[in-house]
Amino acid sequence: SPASAREKGWETYMLVLSHSDYIDLDGTVFRTDDQAMVEGRAAARKLGNVELEILDFPTKQIPYDFHVVEAIEAPLRRIKPDVVLTHWPHDTHQDHRATSLASISACRYFNSILFYEPMTPSGRSYSPFRPQVYVAVSPEALQAKRESLLAHDSQYKKYGDIWLDAVI
C-alpha cells in the first residue's frame, strides 16, 4: 500500500482513471462524481503525502484503447517509477481489467509491474491469482489503510465490514 511505501521512504503517486461515481441498474445513486472525488482525495491524505491524479474516463466503461494507455503513460514518463502496482488482469470487474491491460501496455518501457489480487466484494478472479511477492506491512500502515478505506464512506455504506476485511 502507499502507506507501507511511504514508511520505506518511497515517493508515491496514485492514478485513478475515473471519478468513480456509481449508479445502480435501477437508477439508485450510491455515489456522485463530487462525492467520489471528495472521498478519494480524503482517502489519499490518510495514506500520507501521496500525489493523486484523477482522470475523467467514464465509470463502468473504461476502454482498453490507446487513449487510456497514453493517459497512463504520460505520468509514467514524467515520474519514471521503479515499481508500478495495478489490478490483476483477470479481475471480473470490467474497469479493473481494462485498467490492468492498459497499465501493462503503458509500462512496456518499465521493468517492474506488480498486480494485486482482486478481493470480494469489489472484484473477483476467473483465473487463479498466484502471488509471487510478499511485503511485510506494519501495524501503522495497516491502520492508515483502514482509515483510508473508511474515508470512502459511500463504499463502506454499500458493502460494510466485508469490504474492509477483504482489503485489510
C-alpha positions in Angstrom: 0.0 0.0 0.0 1.1 3.6 -0.3 1.3 3.8 3.5 3.9 1.0 3.5 5.8 2.5 0.7 5.9 5.9 2.5 7.3 4.2 5.6 10.2 2.9 3.5 10.8 6.4 2.2 9.4 5.9 -1.3 7.6 8.6 -3.1 4.1 7.5 -4.1 1.8 8.5 -6.9 -1.7 7.3 -7.4 -3.6 7.5 -10.7 -7.3 6.9 -10.8 -8.9 6.6 -14.2 -12.4 7.7 -13.4 -14.3 9.8 -10.9 -15.8 6.5 -9.7 -19.4 7.7 -9.4 -21.8 4.8 -9.1 -25.4 4.4 -10.2 -27.0 1.0 -9.9 -29.1 -0.6 -12.6 -32.3 0.6 -11.0 -31.1 4.2 -11.0 -30.1 4.3 -7.3 -27.2 6.7 -6.9 -24.7 5.2 -4.5 -22.0 7.8 -5.1 -22.0 11.0 -7.1 -18.9 12.3 -9.0 -18.4 15.0 -6.4 -18.8 12.6 -3.5 -16.3 10.1 -5.1 -13.8 12.9 -5.7 -14.0 14.1 -2.1 -13.8 10.6 -0.7 -10.8 9.7 -3.0 -8.8 12.7 -2.0 -9.6 12.2 1.7 -8.5 8.6 1.4 -5.2 9.5 -0.3 -4.5 12.0 2.5 -4.9 9.2 5.1 -2.1 7.3 3.4 0.4 10.2 3.8 1.8 12.6 1.4 0.5 10.8 -1.7 0.2 12.6 -5.0 -3.2 11.7 -6.5 -4.4 12.3 -10.0 -8.0 11.5 -11.0 -8.8 11.3 -14.7 -12.2 11.6 -16.4 -12.8 8.2 -18.1 -16.4 7.0 -17.7 -17.1 4.9 -14.7 -18.0 1.3 -15.6 -16.9 2.0 -19.2 -13.1 2.4 -19.1 -11.9 1.2 -22.5 -8.7 -0.7 -23.3 -7.5 1.6 -26.1 -4.7 4.0 -26.9 -6.4 6.9 -25.1 -6.2 5.1 -21.8 -2.7 3.7 -22.5 -1.4 7.2 -23.3 -3.2 8.7 -20.2 -1.3 6.2 -18.0 1.9 6.5 -20.0 2.1 10.3 -19.6 2.7 10.4 -15.8 4.9 7.3 -16.1 7.3 9.2 -18.4 7.3 12.1 -16.0 7.7 10.1 -12.8 9.9 7.2 -14.1 8.7 4.8 -11.3 10.7 1.9 -10.0 7.5 -0.1 -9.4 4.0 0.1 -10.7 1.1 -1.6 -8.9 -2.1 -2.3 -10.8 -5.1 -4.6 -10.9 -4.8 -8.3 -11.8 -5.7 -8.6 -15.5 -8.1 -11.5 -14.8 -10.4 -9.4 -12.5 -14.1 -9.8 -13.2 -14.7 -6.0 -12.8 -14.5 -4.6 -16.3 -12.9 -1.3 -15.3 -10.3 -3.1 -13.3 -9.5 -5.5 -16.2 -9.3 -2.7 -18.7 -7.1 -0.6 -16.4 -4.8 -3.5 -15.9 -4.4 -4.2 -19.6 -3.8 -0.5 -20.3 -1.3 -0.3 -17.5 0.6 -3.3 -18.9 0.8 -1.6 -22.3 1.8 1.7 -20.8 4.5 0.1 -18.7 6.2 -1.6 -21.7 9.4 0.5 -21.1 9.5 -0.1 -17.3 10.8 -3.2 -15.6 8.6 -3.8 -12.5 4.9 -4.1 -12.7 3.1 -5.9 -9.9 -0.6 -6.9 -9.7 -2.8 -7.1 -6.6 -5.3 -9.7 -6.0 -9.0 -8.9 -6.6 -11.0 -9.2 -3.5 -14.7 -9.6 -3.0 -16.9 -7.5 -3.0 -15.2 -5.2 -5.5 -13.8 -7.8 -7.8 -13.1 -11.5 -8.2 -10.9 -13.5 -10.4 -11.8 -16.1 -13.0 -8.1 -17.3 -13.1 -6.1 -18.3 -10.0 -4.0 -15.5 -8.6 -0.6 -16.8 -7.7 1.2 -14.2 -5.5 5.0 -14.1 -6.0 5.9 -11.0 -4.0 5.1 -10.6 -0.3 5.7 -7.4 1.6 5.7 -7.0 5.4 3.2 -4.4 6.4 3.5 -2.6 9.8 0.5 -2.2 12.1 0.8 1.6 11.5 0.5 1.1 7.7 -2.5 -1.2 8.2 -4.2 1.4 10.4 -3.5 4.1 7.7 -5.0 1.7 5.1 -8.1 1.2 7.3 -8.6 4.9 7.8 -8.1 5.4 4.1 -10.8 2.8 3.3 -13.2 4.4 5.8 -12.7 7.7 4.1 -14.7 6.1 1.2 -17.9 6.5 3.2 -20.1 5.5 0.3 -18.3 2.3 -0.3 -18.4 1.4 3.3 -22.1 2.1 3.5 -22.6 -0.1 0.4 -20.5 -3.1 1.4 -19.9 -2.8 5.2 -17.2 -4.6 7.1 -16.8 -7.3 4.3 -15.1 -4.6 2.2 -12.6 -3.8 5.0 -12.0 -7.4 5.8 -11.2 -8.2 2.1 -8.6 -5.5 1.8 -7.0 -5.4 5.3 
